[in-house]
Amino acid sequence: MNPMSRRRVARRRLVAEWAARANRLAGGDAAAVHAAYPAVYPVVASGPAGESPARRLPFELLDAPAMALVGPLPSNGNGDGSMNKHGVEPEAAVEAAPVEPPPAVEIQAAEASPEEHLYQAARHAAEERDTLRAVQLYRHLLTRDPANLRARNNLALVLDDQGEHDEALEHLDRCRRQEPQNLEVLINRSAVLGALGRYAEAEHDLQAVLSREPTNAEALFNLGVVTSRRGRWREGVAYLHRAIEIDGSRAAAHFYLGEALNHVDDLPGALQAYQRSVELKPGNPKALYGMGIVLDRMNRPEDAAPLYRRSRELQGK
């Protein structure tokens, strides 16, 4: 197992231990505060480099997404703590090989507060798709620590993922009042506003991000979708192209670029964008359907037909 995999395994072990202790704390077990961690668990860093990214798909989900939660948010909003470009890390197989702790350590397990245990337990529940438990733990933590920006932001994302957009927005509004210049909060708020169809407000938040960080791929991507949804397809193309130049690994960005290019009648470009989306995320029914539409418009119905059929199959129709 390489060092990165060992660190992932170690982190999941430690988070599971945090979750167990937080469950005891939430149940009123005061002794859990001073309980010792098993010695076999190494201390694992939990800073931005080890956290999951900000929200990915803003308004229209291509498929069931991995939970997109954030870790410690930069208090000054200058982007120094911007998160990585990967989704929630898949669970690695646990092996008996000794685990080497990473060089950076932000939270010593034995010294972590009860609130930190609750936070880690809530993140663990969200990553495991136990959303009801995640919401319960985040709410419990916020009763103890109402100013916890990480917890409130992540609770908003879990609620939004469950379709509770209005309550999610209330929490993100509170985060914004607490730290008006926090870029991650503004990006997440724009996504929820988009889900509510409030595109003008979403665009305002994203422009605020880009005025301070013009190469923020997340903001460029979301703004490409926002402007497209407002019928400004050429602007959407420009923003999405720029987002892809910075980070070309997102299937969603290529999908939305294909949609925008189709609307401005760049059919070869749209087909290429949809094809790239399918390469990055095989078997996506919407991208396959989009390819079929473009091929039909290019007078290639014999090529479009199997794509429509495969898209229906993937959607169970």
Helices and strands as residue ranges (DSSP letters): H 3-26, G 30-34, G 48-50, G 109-111, H 114-127, H 131-144, H 149-161, H 165-178, H 183-195, H 199-212, H 217-229, H 233-246, H 251-263, H 267-280, H 285-297, H 301-314
